[in-house]
Amino acid sequence: MTSPLNVSSICALPVEGTFICCVSCSMYSSGFPADIVDSFTCQKCLVNLELVGKIRELEDRVRNLIAIRQTENWIDSVCLDNSATSDSASVSPGPTVVSARPKSAAAIQPQGEWVTVRRGSKNPKCSPPAPRSPIRTQNRFSALRSAPVETENKKVLIIGDSIVRNVRIPNYVKPAVHVKCLAGAKISGIEAALDRVADDEVSTLLLHVGTNDIYSQQSEVLKRNFISLCIKAKRKCRNLVVSGPLPRLYRGDVIYSRLHSLHCWLETWCANKSIAFVNNWDDFWERPGFFRRDGLHPNWRGSYVLSQNMAAKLPG
């Protein structure tokens, strides 16, 4: 009779990969590379995270609909109070016209405003129709129109390189958000694209660029170009937001050092200039589940996190 396997015998079995533990549910799986042991998330937990995100979106939409319904009920109550006040003022009736009684009462039978003429009656004298009260019309939203309100430009433009390709911000969170993706763009390309944007055309401008500029190995030139870009962007909008770079996977220490240096400098410089800064480094660091296989572009999960970070920094 064979003895049951213990933990040591299981670990001694020859497998192609490594037994790894999910960081969310602590369940073990096998057959995966050893370089993702510290940050592995199983498929069930990924599906659970997706469902949780969708449930949160649905809860936000339900809260928005409830707020709209409460506002409509309040408007209806205000309109009913206004109509009750106006109905209390009586309208003076018009003069009463007494018509002469016809010779034959059976020959004429009045029916409202019309008179039925029987055979044998000639030229009956009909009373004019009674005056009707005028029909009142009102606007249910007139209570909110106490003073004319000028329409404010709330258009938001997100412009950047291929990292922002799948950024989606729902309209019920921030209305009129437009995303312009320039694949492979550097700071000079984004600056050229801003030349085609008219002054005050957008209220908020969010920039995400710099990843493709780190290969030039000229950090001081990169900083000067970034400052020039932000100065031009400030003339195009009222609110400027700068999104920090994302860490890259499988690219070595040199690329990591340049990206982290750019992130730290941007965070400090934006704080000194009172410019809103989106810190993406902490959320994407050591998170291979947020990236595609190239280790550069975020997948649908990473794009969702990036969209939430940007939406949190957009002004209300």
Salt bridges, closest charged atoms under 4 A:
GLU50 OE2 - LYS54 NZ 3.36
ASP60 OD1 - ARG63 NH2 2.19
ASP76 OD1 - ARG140 NH2 2.52
ASP87 OD1 - ARG136 NH2 2.91
GLU113 OE2 - ARG132 NH2 3.25
GLU152 OE2 - ARG238 NH2 3.88
GLU191 OE2 - LYS232 NZ 3.51
ASP195 OD1 - LYS232 NZ 2.87
ASP199 OD1 - LYS236 NZ 3.41
GLU201 OE2 - LYS155 NZ 3.85
GLU220 OE2 - LYS223 NZ 3.86
GLU267 OE1 - HIS263 NE2 3.65
ASP294 OD2 - HIS297 ND1 2.68
